[in-house]
Amino acid sequence: MASRRNIHYSRLADDEDDSCDGSGERRKDPRFDYTPKSYDKIPWKSIVLALFLLFLGCLLLFLSIFIFTGHMAGDHSQAYGLLGLEILTFLPGLL
């Protein structure tokens, strides 16, 4: 891994109260600035992934219910496997 030699560091203040300078005014910290553009972004990829996992979990739940009730051919162990997959996909899509 290459070292980063072009990063310049600054010394920390020696006193405990480094938020105020000598005049008593507070310095402006750019980390806490309000940027309205950051709140306007909608995470579409995360929403689509959550919906996909939700629908896939519902499909697997219906398939396992159909196997349990005997409407579809299959062993109960297959239904338990589908139920386990349903839990793994449904819960992240739900949350």
PyRosetta script that sets phi, psi and omega in degrees:
from pyrosetta import init, pose_from_sequence

init()
pose = pose_from_sequence("MASRRNIHYSRLADDEDDSCDGSGERRKDPRFDYTPKSYDKIPWKSIVLALFLLFLGCLLLFLSIFIFTGHMAGDHSQAYGLLGLEILTFLPGLL")
pose.set_psi(1, 129.7)
pose.set_omega(1, -177.0)
pose.set_phi(2, -77.0)
pose.set_psi(2, 144.9)
pose.set_omega(2, 178.2)
pose.set_phi(3, -84.8)
pose.set_psi(3, 151.6)
pose.set_omega(3, -179.7)
pose.set_phi(4, -99.4)
pose.set_psi(4, 99.0)
pose.set_omega(4, -176.0)
pose.set_phi(5, -89.6)
pose.set_psi(5, -12.4)
pose.set_omega(5, -176.1)
pose.set_phi(6, -95.0)
pose.set_psi(6, 12.4)
pose.set_omega(6, 177.1)
pose.set_phi(7, -90.8)
pose.set_psi(7, 126.6)
pose.set_omega(7, -179.7)
pose.set_phi(8, -102.6)
pose.set_psi(8, 127.1)
pose.set_omega(8, 179.8)
pose.set_phi(9, -104.2)
pose.set_psi(9, 152.8)
pose.set_omega(9, 176.6)
pose.set_phi(10, -117.0)
pose.set_psi(10, 153.5)
pose.set_omega(10, -179.7)
pose.set_phi(11, -72.7)
pose.set_psi(11, 149.1)
pose.set_omega(11, 173.6)
pose.set_phi(12, -80.0)
pose.set_psi(12, 157.9)
pose.set_omega(12, 179.1)
pose.set_phi(13, -70.2)
pose.set_psi(13, 146.7)
pose.set_omega(13, -179.1)
pose.set_phi(14, -78.2)
pose.set_psi(14, -29.7)
pose.set_omega(14, -177.7)
pose.set_phi(15, -82.8)
pose.set_psi(15, 165.1)
pose.set_omega(15, -177.8)
pose.set_phi(16, -73.1)
pose.set_psi(16, -38.6)
pose.set_omega(16, -175.8)
pose.set_phi(17, -96.2)
pose.set_psi(17, 86.2)
pose.set_omega(17, -178.1)
pose.set_phi(18, -93.4)
pose.set_psi(18, 4.5)
pose.set_omega(18, -179.9)
pose.set_phi(19, -85.2)
pose.set_psi(19, -15.1)
pose.set_omega(19, 179.8)
pose.set_phi(20, -117.7)
pose.set_psi(20, 141.5)
pose.set_omega(20, 172.8)
pose.set_phi(21, -90.7)
pose.set_psi(21, -172.7)
pose.set_omega(21, -173.8)
pose.set_phi(22, -64.7)
pose.set_psi(22, -24.5)
pose.set_omega(22, -176.1)
pose.set_phi(23, -82.5)
pose.set_psi(23, -8.1)
pose.set_omega(23, 179.0)
pose.set_phi(24, 94.8)
pose.set_psi(24, -6.7)
pose.set_omega(24, 177.8)
pose.set_phi(25, -84.8)
pose.set_psi(25, 149.8)
pose.set_omega(25, 178.0)
pose.set_phi(26, -85.2)
pose.set_psi(26, 137.9)
pose.set_omega(26, 176.2)
pose.set_phi(27, -77.2)
pose.set_psi(27, 149.8)
pose.set_omega(27, 179.6)
pose.set_phi(28, -81.8)
pose.set_psi(28, 126.6)
pose.set_omega(28, 179.3)
pose.set_phi(29, -101.0)
pose.set_psi(29, 116.2)
pose.set_omega(29, -175.7)
pose.set_phi(30, -69.1)
pose.set_psi(30, -11.7)
pose.set_omega(30, 179.0)
pose.set_phi(31, -68.0)
pose.set_psi(31, -26.3)
pose.set_omega(31, -174.7)
pose.set_phi(32, -103.4)
pose.set_psi(32, 15.3)
pose.set_omega(32, 176.5)
pose.set_phi(33, -70.6)
pose.set_psi(33, 143.7)
pose.set_omega(33, 177.4)
pose.set_phi(34, -82.9)
pose.set_psi(34, 122.3)
pose.set_omega(34, 176.5)
pose.set_phi(35, -119.0)
pose.set_psi(35, 104.7)
pose.set_omega(35, -175.6)
pose.set_phi(36, -66.0)
pose.set_psi(36, -22.0)
pose.set_omega(36, 180.0)
pose.set_phi(37, -67.1)
pose.set_psi(37, -30.9)
pose.set_omega(37, -179.4)
pose.set_phi(38, -70.4)
pose.set_psi(38, -24.7)
pose.set_omega(38, 179.4)
pose.set_phi(39, -88.1)
pose.set_psi(39, -14.4)
pose.set_omega(39, -179.3)
pose.set_phi(40, -84.0)
pose.set_psi(40, -14.3)
pose.set_omega(40, -177.1)
pose.set_phi(41, -77.5)
pose.set_psi(41, 131.7)
pose.set_omega(41, 178.1)
pose.set_phi(42, -106.2)
pose.set_psi(42, 126.6)
pose.set_omega(42, -178.2)
pose.set_phi(43, -77.8)
pose.set_psi(43, 79.6)
pose.set_omega(43, -174.8)
pose.set_phi(44, -63.9)
pose.set_psi(44, -37.7)
pose.set_omega(44, -178.7)
pose.set_phi(45, -64.0)
pose.set_psi(45, -40.3)
pose.set_omega(45, 178.8)
pose.set_phi(46, -68.2)
pose.set_psi(46, -37.4)
pose.set_omega(46, 178.7)
pose.set_phi(47, -66.3)
pose.set_psi(47, -43.7)
pose.set_omega(47, 179.2)
pose.set_phi(48, -65.2)
pose.set_psi(48, -41.4)
pose.set_omega(48, 178.1)
pose.set_phi(49, -63.5)
pose.set_psi(49, -42.2)
pose.set_omega(49, 178.8)
pose.set_phi(50, -64.1)
pose.set_psi(50, -41.1)
pose.set_omega(50, 178.4)
pose.set_phi(51, -66.9)
pose.set_psi(51, -39.6)
pose.set_omega(51, 177.8)
pose.set_phi(52, -62.1)
pose.set_psi(52, -46.1)
pose.set_omega(52, 179.0)
pose.set_phi(53, -64.9)
pose.set_psi(53, -35.9)
pose.set_omega(53, 178.2)
pose.set_phi(54, -64.6)
pose.set_psi(54, -47.2)
pose.set_omega(54, -179.7)
pose.set_phi(55, -68.8)
pose.set_psi(55, -37.1)
pose.set_omega(55, 177.1)
pose.set_phi(56, -65.9)
pose.set_psi(56, -40.0)
pose.set_omega(56, 176.5)
pose.set_phi(57, -63.7)
pose.set_psi(57, -39.8)
pose.set_omega(57, 177.1)
pose.set_phi(58, -64.3)
pose.set_psi(58, -41.4)
pose.set_omega(58, 178.9)
pose.set_phi(59, -62.8)
pose.set_psi(59, -45.0)
pose.set_omega(59, 178.8)
pose.set_phi(60, -65.9)
pose.set_psi(60, -34.0)
pose.set_omega(60, 176.8)
pose.set_phi(61, -65.0)
pose.set_psi(61, -44.8)
pose.set_omega(61, 178.7)
pose.set_phi(62, -63.6)
pose.set_psi(62, -40.6)
pose.set_omega(62, 178.5)
pose.set_phi(63, -63.8)
pose.set_psi(63, -41.9)
pose.set_omega(63, 179.3)
pose.set_phi(64, -68.4)
pose.set_psi(64, -35.5)
pose.set_omega(64, 176.3)
pose.set_phi(65, -65.8)
pose.set_psi(65, -41.6)
pose.set_omega(65, 179.0)
pose.set_phi(66, -63.9)
pose.set_psi(66, -36.2)
pose.set_omega(66, 177.6)
pose.set_phi(67, -70.6)
pose.set_psi(67, -40.8)
pose.set_omega(67, 179.1)
pose.set_phi(68, -63.1)
pose.set_psi(68, -40.1)
pose.set_omega(68, -177.1)
pose.set_phi(69, -82.7)
pose.set_psi(69, -11.2)
pose.set_omega(69, 177.5)
pose.set_phi(70, 91.7)
pose.set_psi(70, 6.8)
pose.set_omega(70, 177.4)
pose.set_phi(71, -74.7)
pose.set_psi(71, -20.7)
pose.set_omega(71, 175.4)
pose.set_phi(72, -123.0)
pose.set_psi(72, 150.8)
pose.set_omega(72, 177.7)
pose.set_phi(73, -77.1)
pose.set_psi(73, 139.5)
pose.set_omega(73, 178.6)
pose.set_phi(74, 159.7)
pose.set_psi(74, 162.4)
pose.set_omega(74, -179.9)
pose.set_phi(75, -90.3)
pose.set_psi(75, 159.5)
pose.set_omega(75, 179.6)
pose.set_phi(76, -66.5)
pose.set_psi(76, -27.5)
pose.set_omega(76, 177.6)
pose.set_phi(77, -66.2)
pose.set_psi(77, -33.4)
pose.set_omega(77, 175.6)
pose.set_phi(78, -66.9)
pose.set_psi(78, -38.0)
pose.set_omega(78, 179.1)
pose.set_phi(79, -66.4)
pose.set_psi(79, -38.5)
pose.set_omega(79, 177.0)
pose.set_phi(80, -65.9)
pose.set_psi(80, -37.4)
pose.set_omega(80, 176.4)
pose.set_phi(81, -63.8)
pose.set_psi(81, -44.1)
pose.set_omega(81, 177.4)
pose.set_phi(82, -65.0)
pose.set_psi(82, -35.9)
pose.set_omega(82, 178.5)
pose.set_phi(83, -66.6)
pose.set_psi(83, -38.7)
pose.set_omega(83, 175.7)
pose.set_phi(84, -64.5)
pose.set_psi(84, -42.5)
pose.set_omega(84, 176.3)
pose.set_phi(85, -65.3)
pose.set_psi(85, -34.8)
pose.set_omega(85, 178.6)
pose.set_phi(86, -63.1)
pose.set_psi(86, -41.8)
pose.set_omega(86, 179.6)
pose.set_phi(87, -64.9)
pose.set_psi(87, -40.6)
pose.set_omega(87, -179.3)
pose.set_phi(88, -67.3)
pose.set_psi(88, -28.6)
pose.set_omega(88, -178.5)
pose.set_phi(89, -97.4)
pose.set_psi(89, -34.3)
pose.set_omega(89, -174.7)
pose.set_phi(90, -72.4)
pose.set_psi(90, -43.2)
pose.set_omega(90, -175.5)
pose.set_phi(91, -65.2)
pose.set_psi(91, -45.3)
pose.set_omega(91, 175.8)
pose.set_phi(92, -65.6)
pose.set_psi(92, -32.9)
pose.set_omega(92, 177.0)
pose.set_phi(93, -70.5)
pose.set_psi(93, -29.4)
pose.set_omega(93, 179.7)
pose.set_phi(94, -76.3)
pose.set_psi(94, -37.9)
pose.set_omega(94, -177.5)
pose.set_phi(95, -84.7)
pose.dump_pdb("model.pdb")
